[in-house]
Amino acid sequence: MKVKIYENGPIALDFEGEVSVDSGGTSERKEGPIFLCRCGQSANKPFCDGTHRKANFEGAPVELVIG
């Protein structure tokens, strides 16, 4: 799995598998890359919908390779 945290943007997960989409344990099958909200403003949480641009979200970039 590759994880990339974009500067001033979302978390990108490059993988294939089940993703839990709510606190009740509901999951969906997704294939990467998957973009997760980092600003907390997305109307489609946990997924990014681009709202970080309107919210002027600021965050540092990071790249991780797992496995």
Protein Blocks (a to p, Z undefined) as FASTA:
>chain_A
ZZdddehiacdddddddddfbfnopacdddddddddfklpafkbcbdehlmmmnopacdd
ddddeZZ
